């Protein structure tokens, strides 16, 4: 016999489960319209992969999650996509969200499916890929994607796999009837998950108020090592952390997850969905929903296509509008009142209660806390509900978080026993929501600061690079200037011309020297030919000096042009001055070039004359 432990707190509300267990599971049928939300679980919303007017088959993928955590969405039946837009979705606030509206054609034609007869021949990652492609998420809580949950980190070895069949909340019997009528599928789905995880122990936990379900599972698990553990009826024994404590004696650490202590917990409906995805190739397009309450003529459990409206289901169960006082989605402890019947069934919807005024009376007005301490006695997480309430009401969220607010599972046990009718869970939900908003804003501010700091670093880096380039250009110009100055000093030391004015002076001096030498050489002949007419003495141009003058002028022009380009790049104030200097040097180069050309012509003419003579 399986050893059991107990958890602190808990309550024993009236069960009311007999209302919906008198009949077998009924098929709800195909409604005239299906509204399929693109986000039905924790994670990123799916993006449509179909367009308005497209014809789709049953089981065909109509939305997928490309990035982030999520699973795809499939068509529950064949038909035409009518629209994609905002519609009311199951939420305590009555909010709207993006949905795909499908108009069924009544044919219910399947797309091509690929069943696997022996999954053991595949790799585990391939089986996980099939589970992901089937769009399976947890069907008993917040709807965590199953393929992620079945692939824990390497440092978190799962030793115990628990299938949660406790279903402790009043009125809800969806899992109970599933275990009674589909025990083989429950066990086959558990075997697949156990083959993926390789735990040392597999156990199905069932409350002792479900003898028929326990008997069916015992028969289905014959010849296996799967344990059937019958746990005492106490709310909330079906809570993940509480069931783990009952079956293993271990507690999930504050802020942790079951995998931290080597345990994993899955839902009964999830096991059936995994079995069908592998052995039938069927994606998650329907689920069992309990319709109960004294305002229904035919309460029971229905096999419902996802996207079916609550209004359609209430009609199938025989709603008596004159008797219905409240419509609750979920159980009376953790569910919430519906503001409209137009909301659709999603992967996590498990119960609809149509209650009369006497069955679920309106809560009395909230009164002052009398500090009785009953809320602390029944809290299964051993928190301090009274202090959490005070801090939440005073918007002292940091203090509430310090008291482990996020360990609260929102079971509603504290609200159930409160003599002052204080809606404690609503205060806790409000505080959690505000803290999440503050965290999101802080994260947004941190990211904005990081972007700003990165931009400042980039600007500083670019400025440093500009300064470095400017220093390198200045250094190069300084070196060029020093080189030019050294060359000028060397030329001056050798008696050479260092600029255009010096070149002209040297040219004039050389011409005078040549004239003087030719005059002295020609004096005897001049004395002999005194009466002969004197011929004009033609000056011989110094080609070498002119070429040097031209080269120096051209070099100076190039230097000035380089300085002008740097000035333009830096947007300096002396750009105009440099432009005028460049123009002036350009004229000098032109004049030097013309003088050199004229000298060459003259020299050529003299050479020709001498050859004729």
RARA-V833366 format. One line per field, one symbol per residue. psi: psi as a letter, one per 20 degrees, with the letter a starting at -180 (. if undefined). burial: 1 if it has 24 or more other ideal C-beta (glycine too) atoms within 12 Angstrom, else 0. A space follows every 50 residues. Layout:
BEGIN
psi: ???
burial: ???
END
This chain:
BEGIN
psi: pppqarqqbqrmrpgkhihjjhqrpqphaoriqpooqiojrqaqqqpqjr rpiqpqrpiqpiqqogqaprqrqqphrqapogroapqproqhikrqrpqp ppoqiihlpqrpqnqohniiirqhhgghhggghikprpjicilpphhghj mrqhjmpohpppookgmiqqhpjghghghgilhghgghhhhghhhghlrh ppqoppqjjmhgggghhghhjpjrjpqopoqqoppmiiqghghghghijq ppqpjarhhhjkqqprqghhgghgghhghikproirrppporqijphmqa pqopppipqhggghhhjlpnhihpgqppoarigiaqppiqjiqrpahjpi qppnqrhhgnqqqrqprqpjlhjhhhhioijlanhghhgghghjkmhhhg hhklhiipjlhjhghhioijkpmghhggggggghghghgghggghghggg gghhggggggghghhggghghgghgghghgghgggghghghhhjjrpiag ghggghggghghghggghghhjgghhhhlhiqppqpoppoqngghhgggg ggggghggghgghggghggilrikggghhhgggghggghgghgggggggh gghhgghhghhg.
burial: 00010010111010111011101011010110111111111010110101 00001111111111100001111111111111010011111000001111 11110000000010010010000000111111111111111011111111 11000001111111111111111111111111111111111111111010 11111110110111011001100001111111111111111111111100 11000001101111111111111111111111111111111111110111 11111111111111111010000101111111111111001111111111 11111100110000000010000111011111111111111110001001 10111111111111111100011111111111011000000000000000 00000000000000000000000000000000000010000000001111 00110110010000000000000000000000000000011110111111 01111110110011011000000000010001001001100100110010 0000000000000
END
